[in-house]
């Protein structure tokens, strides 16, 4: 399936002049003529859905932030670049190739929802991305684009939950990445409303009453698509992809493929085609056994891969598209070891606010890791998975439930234990040549977010 690239140009852009030469800046200049309602109409027409994993309609989200008038308080915009989903590298790849489209998208969003202060959130370890974004912001500010809007870069911790939107707001306010109770459109940045979380900020609303300060949080890929949609019109974007999943998506392929990488595809492209195009197939003598679409969705098997990479296509299989990151595992992979590796990642990354999640994920991990030499009690495992989501503040325990439960049929069908592969489920550190390096330090991470000094 061919694709007209929306996000990934043929070459990286290294200056604002290069970006302007490709049409950059025109979308922002059109906002004054279109008005906020006109931009919102184009975003609605495009059918763009959030690329952070949930796939929520972007136009609906933007309208919910813009509504409510002055009584709701100030508006803020946050670009979520705290990428930590295992098997995903697309946001960092986009920033490295063209940070200008992200910054223009952020400024358009801020203008539409009425925000005068915006934040671009990256992990402290993302030094290349921080340098590229900083330079882009400096050039755009020097050029006088939207001078009334202040852009701030926020560098946060490497914890997985920094990428959870409610926890991300906590980090912006100077706290640890511990998810709040309420979502950003209800309880935004710097408000003094009670929120059953951590310290309340001080609203800048001078009306004297409590304000919710609705805050728009969108993923880097989502915001990077906005300039093209505004510049070329929503209809042209909607002509790509499928009816329910318009446009393109930037996909990552890693694991047991000949090579790793990132590429842009039209939504609806078969998953098998994405894996083959980026990954170049499985090594000779091996066959594909499992594919994980991040660690939030049910596992895919080899005979599932003709499915279209779309929100509706993968949902029909009981799985999900997630962030478009596909981790491939060949026929050497034991389902219990794979489940244990996923469970351990989620267990140590759980923040501990919800005991059912923290203790439940730890127990599931211990059951899976203790399987050597003994039969795994699938009844106990299933029972524990059924309770991990009780009173949860975020989606992490649901991820535990979905991934592990999807592997139980293989655990039940075969009691044979394959040779251990020492599988590691963790975030990607970098792309070196045509292979991703992983965060090997994850092996030493403990449930309290400290690291063991023991040899890995």
N, C-alpha and C positions, 0 to 999 in steps of 0.2 A: 504494500500500500504506500503510494507516494505521499509526501506531505509538504505543504508550504510552511516553512519555518516561521513561527511567530516570535520566538524567544531567542533561539540560538542562531546567530548570524554565522557566516562562513568563517569569520576571523574575530578574535577578541578586539574590543575597542579600548584604546589606551588614552583617549583624551575626549574632552567635551566637543571639540571641533570634529573629531571622527564621528561622534554620536549625532551631532547636528547634521552632518553630511548624509546620514542615513535616514533623516526625517525626525530625529530626536528634537524634542522641544515643541514641535507643532501641536501636539495634543494638549499640552498645558496652555498654550496660547489660544486654543479653541474653547477652553472652558468658559472664558468670559462671554463669548458669543452664544454658546449653548446654554449657559446657566447650569446651576446644580441639577435642576429637574431634567434638562436635556441630556446631561452626562448620565444620570441615573437611568434614563430611558434607554440609552445605548448599551449600558451594562446589562440591563434587563433583557434587551433584545439579543445580546450576545449569548445569553445562557451560561455565562461563566460561573463555574462552581469552585469553591475554595479548594486549593491544592495542598492544604496542610494535612489532609487525611479524611476530614468529615464530608467534604463535597457539598457544603451548604451553599445555596444560591447567593452569589455575591451582592447582586442588586438588592435583594431582600435584607441582607445584613446591613448594607450601607444605609438604607432607608430607616431601619430601626434605630440607628445611631443619630441620624439627622432629625428625627421626629422628637417632639416633646417641648420644643421651644426653650426659652431662657430658664424656665423653672427647673429644668433637668440639670442645669449647671453647664460647665465647660465641656467641650468635646476634645478628645485626644485621639491620635492615630498611632498604632504600633505595628511596625513591620517585624514579624516573627522570623528571625534568621537563626534561632537557637537549635539548629538541626542536630538531632541526636538519635533519630529513629534508625535502628540497625538496618543496613542494606540501602541507605539513602545518602546520596551525595549531590542531588540536583540543585539545591539552593546555593551551596557554595560554588558549584560549577557555574551557575548563572551569574553570581556576583563577580567571579574571577573574569568572566568573559565580557560582561557589560553591566557594571554597577549603575550606570546612568539611567537605564530604563527603570530600575528599582526606585531610584530617588525621584524621577519624574512621576512614577506611579503613586508614590507616597504623597507628593505635593498635590496631585490631582485629587486623591482621596481626602486629604485635609481640606482642600478648598470646597469640595462637595459637601462634606459633613459639618463644616464650620469650625474646624480645629485650627488653633494657632500654635500648637506645640506638638511635635511628633518625635517618635523614638524609633531607632533602628536597633534591634537587639541581636547581638551575636555572642557566642561563647568566647571567653578570654583566650582559648586555645586557637581561635580562628584568626591568626595574625595576618595572613595574606588577605583574607576577606575584609578585615578591619582597615587595612591600609588602602585597599581599593575603594571602599565606601567613603573613607575619610577624604581621599583625594577628590572623588566625584562630588561630594557635598561642598568642598571648598571651591571647586571650579564652578559649580552651579550657583553658589552664593555670590561669587565674584561676578558672575554674568548677570546677576540681578533677577534671577527667576524667583518669583513669589517671596519677596523680601520680608513680608509680614509673617511668614511661617518659620518658626525656629526648629531646626533639625538637630537632634542629639543622638549620639552613638552610645549605647549601653553595652558594656561587656559583662557577661554573667558567668556563673560556674558551669562546670562540665556535666553536672547532674542531668539525667534524662528529663526530669520534671521541669527543668527550666523552659523546655519547649511547650509545656502545657500552659494555655493562655492565662489561666487564673494565677498560676504560680509565676508566670512571666511578669505580671503586673506587680507582684510582691517584690521581685528583684529590682524592678525599676524604682520602687519606693524604698529600696535599701534593705530589704528583708531577704531571708532564705527562700528558695523556690518551693514553698509549701502551698498547695492549691487552696484557694479561698472556697467559701461555700457557694457564692453566687457568680454568674458569668459577667464579663465586662460590660455588656449592654445594660445590666442592672446595677452593677457596682463597679465603677470604673476607677480611674487613677485619681489620687489626691482628694478623696472625699472623706467627710467625717461621719458618714452613715455607719451605723453598726453593721457588721457583716459576719460575725461569728468566726473570725479568723485571727489575724494578728493585729499589730498596732494600726489604728486608723490614722490616715493622713489628715491634713488640714485643707479643706476646700478653698479654692480661690474665689468662689462665688461670693460677691459682696452683699448679696441679698439678706444674709443673716440666717437663712434656713438651711436645712440639710439638702444637699444636692447629690444626685447619683453620678454626675460627670460621665455620661456614656462614652465608652472607649472602643474604637474600632481596632480589632486585632486581625490582621491578615498575614498569610504566609508570603515569603519572598516571591515565589513563583506566581502567586495570584496577583500581587501588586505589579510585578514586572510585565504582566500581560495587558494591563490597563492602558498604557499609552497607545499600543497598536489598535485596541478596540475603539478608543476615542478618535484616533486619527483616521482610521479606515472605515469605521462604522460597525455597529454590532451585527448587522446582517452578514457581512463578509466573514466574521469570526464564526457565526453560527453555521455557516455553510460547511465548515469543517466538522469532523467527528460524527456523532450520532444525535438523534433527536433529544435524548435525555442527557447526553454527555457531549455537548458541543466543544469544538476547539481542539487544542493539542495538549499534550502532557509531556513533561521531561522525565524520562525513565532512567533508572539505575539498575544495572545487572552485575551481580557479584556471586561468589561461591565457586562451585565446581564447573565453571565454564572455561574455555580456552583463554579467554581474556575478560577483563572487566571494563566498564565504561558507562558513559552517560550520553543519551541522545534524545531528540525530540520526535514524537510520533503523533499522528492523528489519533484521537480517541476512537476506539472501535477496532484498532489494529489487533490481530490475534496475539495473545501473550506469547505463544510459541515463536512468532515472527520477531517480536521484540527481543526475546532471549537469544535467538539465532543471530539477529542483526548485530546486536551489541556484543554478545558473548562468543559467537563463532562456534557454538555447539559444545558438546561434552567431549572429554578426552577419549581417544580410541580405546575400545574395549570396555567402556563404561556406559551405563544408561542413566537417564534422568529418573529420579524417584520422587522427590518432593520439591516444591517451590513455596517459599514463604513470601507473602506480600507484606513486608514489615513484620512487626510482632503484635499486630492488632487484629489479624484476620485468620480465619481457618486456613489450614494448609491446602495447597493444590497438589494434585497428583499428575503423573505424566499424561493420562488420558483426559485431563481437564484443560489442557493448554491451547486448544483451538478456540477457547472462549475469547470473546472480544474484551480488550482492556478498556472497559467502561464501567461506570458506577453500576448500571443496571445489569451488565453482563456478569460481573463477578458476584453481585448480590444474588443472582439467580442460582449460583452454585453454593450459596451460603457462606461466601467469603467476601472480600472487599478489595477495592483498588488501592486504598491507602494513599501513600505518597508516590506511588509508581516505582517503588524499589523492590526488585525481585531477587531474592537469595535462592540460589539453585543448589540442590544437594543430589549427589548421584547414588547409585545402588549400593554403595558401601555403608550407607547411613542407617543406623538403628533408630527406630521411632522413639524409643525410650530415651536414648541419649540426646536426640534432638529436642524432645520435650523438656528434658532436664536443663539443657543449655538455655532455652527460652525462659523457663521458669526461674532459673537462677538470676538471669539478667533482670527480670521484672521484680523479683524478690528483693534484691539488693538496692534497686532503684526506687522502690516504694518508700514514701516519706515517713510512714509510721503514724500519721494522724488517725487513720481508720484501722483499728486493730484487726477487723475481719480480713482486710486486705493484707496487712503486713504479716500477721501471724499465719494467715491462710496460705499466702504465697510461699512463705518459708517452709511450711509443713509439706506442701505439694512438692517443693524442690527436694526436701529430705527424703520423701517417699520414692521419688524417681532416682535420685542419686544412690540410694541404698539398695537398689534392685539387684546388684551384682550377687550372683549365687543363690538368690531367693526369688520366689515368684512374687510379682507385683500384685498387690491386692487392689484390683481395679474398682471394687465397690467402695473401699475407703477413699481412694483417689477421687472418684466421682462425687462422693459426698462432700469432700473438702472443697472441691471446685464449686459446688453448688452454693457455698456460703461465702465465698471470698468477696462478693460484691456488696454485702450488707452495709448499708449506710455509707457508701463510698462517695468521696468528694470529687473524684476524677475517674477517668476511663480505664486506668491501669488494671484494676482487678478484672474488668470485663475482658481486657486483652488476654490476661492469664487464662480465663475461662474459655475463651473462643479458641485459642491456639491449642491448648493442651487437650481439650475435649475432642478436637478434630483429629488428633493422633491416636485416640483410644482404640478405634477399630483395628489399626495395625498392631497395637500392643496386644489386643485380644486375639487376633488371628495368628500371631506367631510368638511363641515363647522363646524362640532361639535368640541368643544374644550375639549380635555381630561384634567384631573386634572394635574396641573403642577408638574413636577418631580424635578425641580431645577437642571436640567442637567448641567454638567460641562464638557466642552471639553478643555483639557489642556494636558501638558506632564505628563508622569509617573515619580514619584519621586523615588519609590523603590518597590521591591517585598518583601512583609512581609508574610512569610508562603506561602499560595496559593492565596493571594490577592495583587493587586497593590494599592499603595497609590498614590493619585494624588496631583498636586500642587494647593491646595485650595487657595493660595494667588492670583491665576489668576483672581479670582472673583473681586479683588480690583484693578486690573491693568487698567490703563487709556491709551488713545490713544497716549500720549506723553511718554509712558514707565515709568511713575511714578506710585505710588500706592496711592489710596485713603485711608484716615484714618478712613473712615466710617466703621461701623460694617458690616460684610458680611451677 
